[in-house]
Amino acid sequence: MTDDQTKTQQDPLHGVKLEAMLNYLVEHIGWAGLAGQVKVNCFRSDPTIKSSLKFLRRTPWARDKVEALYLELVTNEKVTRPPLALRQKKDKAADPWAKHKQDNQ
C-alpha cells in the first residue's frame, strides 16, 4: 500500500463533499448554530447553501473551521447514537400499528 492510499484511508473527510458537510451542519445545528460556531456573514445574513459554498471555497480558514465542526459532530454522533439495529427495534416498538402489521403478514 502506498503512502497516498494510507493517507486517504486515514482521512475522515475523504470522499465527503463540502456541500454534504454544509447540509449536514444546517440540518443538525441550523444556520444560527453554524453562525455561532463559525463567525462569517454568509451564515448570518440571508444564508443559502449556494452562497456559503462559494465563500467557503474561496476562504481556506473558514472552510477549515467548518470541516472541524463537521468532524466534531459526526464523531460525537457515532459515539452517542445507538447502533442502527437498536434504533430500528425502538422505532417498531413505538409504532402503534406494529402488532397489526405483524398479524397481517
PyMOL commands that set and color helices and strands:
alter all, ss='L'
color gray80, all
select helices_A, chain A and resi 3-10+18-37+41-44+49-58+60-80+84-94+98-104
alter helices_A, ss='H'
color red, helices_A
deselect
rebuild
show_as cartoon
